[in-house]
């Protein structure tokens, strides 16, 4: 049963690994970082501009939080020219100044830069105090900082715990069914799957109900067989007694048939002995169905009585 548990656990883990692998491949194959950059700039450019108007001292904290969340460098230039976030390379800085000063570029339009080793995009947000610009950039071949820390290990541990729980939940009822079948096979005819297993609405519940019905039928057949043996044995004892009495009467009236009568009595004796063995077998089988009585006694007192 332990092997079954680990087989189920391995199957679940393999399924999770395959799904994760396919999802990772699809993400790397079809994910467009430029679309993600445009969506991020469009979403957070206006929010940072509004935050600058209300709480300017919190802008740098908000930008750093976005950097850790999105895994790319972000730079925000406020209408007064103050910079927040990480320092931008010269090419990105020129792009931001050009967007800020070029009124021909409509607000909300993302301008991208793909030159040399730098990939960048910037968006302008117009405020009453002037235009603000938010830019995101990363270097080609650079692995951005995801800012996850210990989160991947926590996710892996969580997946493993979930797989362990699922394998335990699947293997536990199967283990209970195996135990009841083993007890029934060992001669405990009253062993049955529990009511909780029989009330399940899945395949395990169907199996438990079928095992319960099978155990009931087998127990009924065995009890009927034992009862038949007892009844037949008792019914045969009565005519045998009558034959013994009849032989005694014949022996008194026909002394010349003494030898034949003795032979018949020997055959009847063997038959009677066979019936007695059948009755003993029926009693022994009945005793197997009942749990043995347990007695508690002091071992030291018993040893003292034996030695004395």
Buried (B, 14 or more C-beta within 10 A) or exposed (E): EEEBBEEBBEBBBEEBEEEEEEEEEEEEEEEEEEEBBBEBBBEBBBEBBEBBBEEEEBBBEBBBEBBEBBBBBBBBBBBEEEBBBBEBBEBBBEBBBBBBEEEEBEBEEBBBBEEEEBBBBBBBBBBEEEBBBBBBBBBEEEEEEEBEEEEEEEEEEEBBEEBBEBBEEBBBBBBBBEBBBEBBEEEBBEBBBBEEBBEBEEEBBEBBBEBBEEBEEEBEEEBEEBEEBBEBBEEBEEEBEEBBEEBEEBBEEEEEEEEEBEEBBEEBEEEBEEBEEBBEBBEEBEEEBEEEEEEEEEEEEEEEEEEE
